[in-house]
Each structure stands twice: as structure tokens, then as C-alpha cells.
Amino acid sequence: MNILVLDRDGGVYIASPIATYRQIHRYPRYVQRVRASYPDRTIIEPRGRWLTTAQWLTEWHALLPTLAAVAFFCDRDGTIGAGVFQEIADARRAGLPIFGLTNDVVPQLRTRFALRSFDGADARRFARVAFLPDGSD
């Protein structure tokens, strides 16, 4: 199991597209992968946490400084929405470690990834995620 060492206190937030919340077999598998990798950390899920975008924005910015890392996974088609894109950007600005979970049957944790944003017309398909091989630029 590839566990990334976290050198700060705090929980691990799992960012994922809203569309994944309804994926009753897939969503729990990704959450369990993070829980298994960080059993001593509080794992914070977005599903069911916020009722409105305004609530998410307010609480997300308060939650961010309490985190040790941000994990994310994309939809089956390799895309993330504008919200996940924003959470990744905010985590980067905060200097938090960020790792993505691959779409493999057994999701792998990866720190090397690229995001390619689309034209912005669809907030639910805002960017495509490409995981990069270890050691590539």
C-alpha cells in the first residue's frame, strides 16, 4: 500500500465530484482506501457535509487550515468539477500535500498529476485529470 508521509497534524479531506456521491460501490471504495492509508487521521468527506454552495465556501475556507492533506478522486470519465478544482487550487496555495486516487480497481495514491481545464461551460465537468508516472516532469 503506497502511503504518503504527512508531516503536519490535521485531517485528510477527500474531494470528489458531486456525481460520485451517488456511486454506491465506487465512492465507499475510495473513502476506504484513504482511511486504510491514514488510520490515525480524521478523514473528512464532502458527501452530506454541505447543503449549499455558500455553506461549502464558508466552511471549506475554515476547514482548510486544519488539514494535513487533501485527497481527491475524479468521476469515471477522469473529470472533476469546478468545486474539486477549486479545492485542489486552495490546497496548493495553502502548501498542503495533495494526492489523487487513480481510477484503477485498487485505487493508487498519486502525487503527480496534471489538470486540464475545459472551456468552463460545464461546472460538473470542469477539468480532466491525468496522472503522471512517478519521476516525470
WOUR-V246021 format. One line per field, one symbol per residue. ss: DSSP state (~ for helix, > for strand, _ for the rest). phi: phi as a letter, one per 30 degrees, with the letter a starting at -180 (. if undefined). burial: # if it has 16 or more other C-alpha atoms within 10 Angstrom, else .. A space follows every 10 residues. Layout:
# WOUR-V246021
ss->???
phi->???
burial->???
This chain:
# WOUR-V246021
ss->__________ >>>>>>_~~~ ~~___~~~~~ ~~~~~~~___ __>>>_____ __~~~~~~~~ ~~~~__>>>> >>>_____>> _~~~~~~~~~ ~~~___>>>> >_______>> __>>>>>___ ______>>>> >______
phi->.dcddccbdk dcccdadeed edddcdeddd ddddeddbdc cdcccdeidb cbdddedddd dddedcccab cbbcdedicb ddddeddddd ddddiddbbc cdddececdb ccabccdddi dbddbdaccb dcdeicc
burial->.........# ########.# #.....#..# #.###.##.. #.##..#... .....#.... ...#..#### #####...## #####.##.# #....##### ###...#### ###...#... ...######. #......
